[in-house]
Amino acid sequence: MNIFDHSHNETYRMIDGEILFRAGQQTRHIYLLERGQINILTTEGRILHRYHQGDLFGIPEVLSGLPWPAMAQVEGPTDIRVFSSALVLHRIADMPPAHRDLLQTIMSEAS
């Protein structure tokens, strides 16, 4: 069980080296980085991408329904707001068709 499994729009304080998610883990959340840094790493530890304060990530992965392709590790003290994918997907269903089409395009690019 993930510590975020019951969260809906809550902020968590994390410390250096903590793992946010691992490659192959089911995508259940979208994240907003309020403070700090998150590194997206290959299984060999190579940095693929860095997210910084104000970055939102995980939307294409949640929309695709595929597992996380890489691992996310916290660098330094970090505050991250966690949004449940179920809540996000429910809100998408209520969007106007043009907005849903845009998200469909994002989803197809993530697959």
N, C-alpha and C positions, 0 to 999 in steps of 0.2 A: 504494500500500500504506500502511496506517495503522500507526503505531508500536505500537499495541495489538494488532495482529492475532494475535500469538502469545502473548499474555498470558492467564494464568489466575490471578486473585486476586493481582495484583501492585500495588504502590503506585508511582506516578510523581510526581516533583516537577516542577511546571510554573511558569512565570513569567508575570508580568503581560502580558496581550495575546495569549497563545497561544490558538489555536483548538482546542477539544476535538473538535468535529464541525461540519459545515456542513449547512445545509438541503438536503435531497435525498439526502444520503449514507445508505447502507444502515445500519440499526441492527444492530450486532454486539456491543454491550457494555452492561452495566449499571454504574453508577458509584456509589461511596460517597465523599463528600467528607470527607476526614479533617482538612483544614485549608484555610482560605481561602474563596474565593467563586467561583461560576460564574454568569455572566449568560447567560440565554437571550434571544437578540436576533432581531428581524425582519430581513428583508433590508435595510431602511432604517436599522437600528441602534437601533430602539426596544426598550427592555427589557421583555420579556414576563413574566419571572420571575427570581428570584435564589435560588440554592441556597447554603446555608451549611454550616459544619462539622456533621457528623453526618447530613446529608441523603443519602438514597438516591434515585437517579432513573434513569429509562430502562426500568423494568419494563413499563409499558403499551405503550411503543413497540416493545420487543422482542417482546412477546406478539402485538402486532397484525401484525408483519412489515412494517409500512410504513416508508418512509424517514423520517429526522428531519424534522419540519416547520419547524424553525428552527435557528439557529446557536448554539453554546455557546462563550463566550469566558471565559478566566480573568481574574479581577481580583485582582491582588496575588499574592504567593507562595502557591502552592496545592499540597497533596498530595491525590492522588485515587487510590483503589483501584479497579482495573478488573477486572470479572468477565466472562468470555466468555459470550455469549448461548447458545451451544451447550451449555455446561456447565449453565447455568440451566435451559434447556428440557429437558435430559435429567433433571435432578432433579425437575422438575415432573411429568414422565411417571411417576415413581415415587411421587407423592403419593397420599394417600387421595382418593377421588372428591369429597368435600365441599370439599377444598382446591382441587382442580382446577376445580371449578365456580365458586368464588370468583374465581379467576384468569381464568376464561373471562368472567365478568361485567366484570372490570377491562378485559380486552382489548376487549370490545364497546363499552365507553365511550370507549376511546382511538381507535377507528376512525372 
